[in-house]
Amino acid sequence: MLRRFASNWCAKIVQWQVNTRFTTVFLGGMVLAALREILPTFGRGAGAWQFRISDCLRRLSNAGAPGQALCIETLDYPLEWIEQIIQELDLSICLDIGHLIVNHQDVETAYHRFARRTKMIHLHGVSDNRDHLSLDVLNQKKRDEIFSVLKQFTGTVSIEVFSFNHLLNSLVVLEKI
């Protein structure tokens, strides 16, 4: 059931890409988010999961979506797990700093490793393993680490919070850069 859903879902994205003729498509990890749910269900290990992701992304590429127009978002797995696919298809990256923090990954290390491919940064705070919070919940050390990355980055930054108060508080924090 999930495999059929993911396959149909991928086909719909490919059809959408072909029909709309967009030059840039930001998937924000949606392909990976849908496909990563298959892994525990089918229990075939990371190799099968990587194959399904690769297959879906290759379909998008074959439908005419240029690799650099597809941003793969950092989610709840190390990006290194799909680094080979990213390189082969020349994909871009959406570095979600909040996801890195909640998954105990080093923000500066991830940025420097993928800086050339990073086209977008999602920015939000994390507290007690809850993400998409205001940046003011982060300690000063973590803020300084993020500010260091933002000072080097020239792409798009999206404050990915889901309340007006979280947005306002995050903007106050960012004014201090």
Backbone torsions as a table, in degrees:
resi	resn	phi	psi	omega
1	MET	NA	-52.0	-179.9
2	LEU	-65.0	-39.1	179.9
3	ARG	-61.9	-44.3	179.5
4	ARG	-62.9	-42.8	178.4
5	PHE	-58.9	-49.5	-177.6
6	ALA	-63.5	-41.2	179.3
7	SER	-64.6	-45.6	178.2
8	ASN	-64.3	-39.3	-179.6
9	TRP	-62.8	-44.4	178.8
10	CYS	-63.2	-42.8	179.3
11	ALA	-61.3	-38.1	179.0
12	LYS	-66.2	-38.0	177.7
13	ILE	-64.8	-43.4	178.3
14	VAL	-60.2	-46.1	179.3
15	GLN	-61.5	-42.9	178.5
16	TRP	-60.2	-43.8	-179.5
17	GLN	-61.3	-45.1	-178.1
18	VAL	-66.8	-43.0	-177.4
19	ASN	-69.9	-36.9	-174.6
20	THR	-87.3	-23.5	-179.7
21	ARG	56.7	34.8	175.8
22	PHE	-66.3	142.4	176.5
23	THR	-84.9	-25.5	178.2
24	THR	-128.8	129.9	177.9
25	VAL	-123.2	124.2	175.2
26	PHE	-106.8	107.9	-178.9
27	LEU	-89.1	-16.0	177.6
28	GLY	50.0	35.6	177.1
29	GLY	82.3	5.4	-175.7
30	MET	-60.2	-42.0	178.7
31	VAL	-59.9	-47.4	-178.6
32	LEU	-68.3	-37.0	179.8
33	ALA	-62.8	-41.9	179.8
34	ALA	-69.1	-42.8	-175.2
35	LEU	-76.5	-28.9	-178.1
36	ARG	-66.1	-23.0	179.2
37	GLU	-70.0	-19.8	-179.4
38	ILE	-72.6	-32.2	-173.8
39	LEU	-52.1	-56.4	-177.3
40	PRO	-67.0	-30.2	-177.1
41	THR	-67.7	-44.7	-176.9
42	PHE	-90.8	-16.5	172.5
43	GLY	57.8	31.5	-179.3
44	ARG	-94.6	2.5	178.0
45	GLY	89.4	176.2	-175.0
46	ALA	-65.1	-30.8	-178.8
47	GLY	-60.5	-44.6	178.8
48	ALA	-66.6	-39.5	178.7
49	TRP	-61.8	-46.1	179.6
50	GLN	-64.3	-38.2	179.2
51	PHE	-62.9	-44.8	-179.2
52	ARG	-64.1	-40.4	177.6
53	ILE	-63.6	-47.4	179.8
54	SER	-58.6	-44.5	-179.8
55	ASP	-60.2	-46.5	-179.3
56	CYS	-64.4	-44.4	-179.5
57	LEU	-67.8	-34.5	176.0
58	ARG	-65.3	-36.9	176.4
59	ARG	-61.6	-42.8	177.4
60	LEU	-61.7	-44.1	179.6
61	SER	-62.4	-44.8	179.7
62	ASN	-65.6	-24.0	178.6
63	ALA	-81.8	-2.5	175.6
64	GLY	109.4	2.1	177.9
65	ALA	-78.0	114.4	178.7
66	PRO	-64.9	138.9	-175.7
67	GLY	-53.4	-43.6	-177.7
68	GLN	-67.6	-15.3	177.9
69	ALA	-84.1	-9.9	178.9
70	LEU	-102.0	119.4	179.0
71	CYS	-100.6	123.6	177.7
72	ILE	-97.0	120.3	-176.2
73	GLU	-85.0	140.3	172.7
74	THR	-69.4	127.3	-177.8
75	LEU	-117.7	-123.2	-175.4
76	ASP	-110.1	28.9	175.8
77	TYR	-138.4	156.0	176.8
78	PRO	-65.7	132.5	-179.2
79	LEU	-60.6	-23.4	178.4
80	GLU	-59.9	-25.6	179.5
81	TRP	-61.5	-27.0	-179.9
82	ILE	-120.7	16.3	-177.4
83	GLU	-58.4	-39.0	180.0
84	GLN	-63.1	-41.2	178.5
85	ILE	-64.7	-42.6	179.4
86	ILE	-59.3	-44.0	-179.6
87	GLN	-69.1	-45.8	-177.8
88	GLU	-59.5	-41.1	-176.6
89	LEU	-96.2	3.5	179.2
90	ASP	53.7	49.2	-177.3
91	LEU	-83.7	156.2	173.8
92	SER	-93.7	170.9	-177.0
93	ILE	-129.2	139.9	167.0
94	CYS	-104.7	107.0	-178.1
95	LEU	-84.3	105.5	179.2
96	ASP	-89.6	101.9	-174.6
97	ILE	-64.0	-39.1	177.8
98	GLY	-61.6	-40.7	177.8
99	HIS	-64.9	-37.9	177.0
100	LEU	-61.6	-44.9	-177.9
101	ILE	-64.7	-48.0	-177.0
102	VAL	-64.3	-24.5	178.8
103	ASN	-99.9	15.0	173.8
104	HIS	58.7	37.8	175.7
105	GLN	-103.3	145.2	-177.7
106	ASP	-75.0	122.7	-175.7
107	VAL	-64.3	-49.4	-177.5
108	GLU	-65.4	-39.4	178.3
109	THR	-63.1	-45.9	179.7
110	ALA	-63.1	-43.4	-179.9
111	TYR	-61.4	-49.8	-177.2
112	HIS	-63.8	-34.3	179.6
113	ARG	-67.9	-35.8	-174.4
114	PHE	-117.5	17.0	-174.9
115	ALA	-55.4	-43.5	-177.1
116	ARG	-61.7	-32.0	-177.8
117	ARG	-94.4	-13.5	-174.9
118	THR	-74.9	117.3	-180.0
119	LYS	-105.9	-22.3	-177.9
120	MET	-144.4	147.2	172.9
121	ILE	-121.9	130.1	169.5
122	HIS	-95.3	131.9	-173.8
123	LEU	-126.0	125.4	175.5
124	HIS	-163.5	161.3	-179.3
125	GLY	-85.0	164.7	-179.9
126	VAL	-138.9	136.0	175.5
127	SER	-150.1	129.7	179.3
128	ASP	53.0	44.8	179.6
129	ASN	63.1	17.1	173.1
130	ARG	-105.6	130.6	179.8
131	ASP	-114.4	-177.0	-175.6
132	HIS	65.2	35.1	176.4
133	LEU	-102.7	173.7	177.3
134	SER	-62.7	151.2	178.3
135	LEU	-66.6	-18.7	-177.7
136	ASP	-71.0	-8.5	177.2
137	VAL	-82.1	-12.3	-179.5
138	LEU	-80.7	145.0	176.6
139	ASN	-73.1	165.2	-175.0
140	GLN	-61.6	-37.0	179.6
141	LYS	-60.8	-45.0	-179.8
142	LYS	-67.5	-39.8	177.2
143	ARG	-60.7	-44.2	179.7
144	ASP	-61.5	-39.2	177.3
145	GLU	-61.8	-45.1	179.3
146	ILE	-65.9	-44.4	-180.0
147	PHE	-59.9	-38.1	178.0
148	SER	-59.4	-43.4	178.4
149	VAL	-66.8	-46.7	-176.8
150	LEU	-62.4	-33.4	179.4
151	LYS	-67.3	-23.3	179.8
152	GLN	-93.3	-22.1	-171.3
153	PHE	-85.3	136.5	-179.2
154	THR	-116.4	4.8	-179.1
155	GLY	-90.4	-155.3	-177.2
156	THR	-89.3	135.7	175.1
157	VAL	-116.4	128.9	178.2
158	SER	-115.3	123.0	174.5
159	ILE	-81.1	108.0	-170.7
160	GLU	-99.6	74.7	176.4
161	VAL	-122.9	160.9	-172.0
162	PHE	-121.6	26.6	171.4
163	SER	-146.4	152.1	-178.6
164	PHE	-63.3	-40.5	179.4
165	ASN	-63.7	-40.7	177.0
166	HIS	-62.8	-37.4	178.3
167	LEU	-65.1	-49.5	-179.4
168	LEU	-59.6	-46.4	179.9
169	ASN	-64.1	-35.9	177.8
170	SER	-67.0	-39.7	178.8
171	LEU	-64.6	-37.3	176.9
172	VAL	-61.7	-43.1	178.7
173	VAL	-62.8	-44.0	-177.2
174	LEU	-68.0	-26.8	177.8
175	GLU	-62.9	-19.1	-176.6
176	LYS	-85.7	-1.0	179.5
177	ILE	-66.7	NA	NA
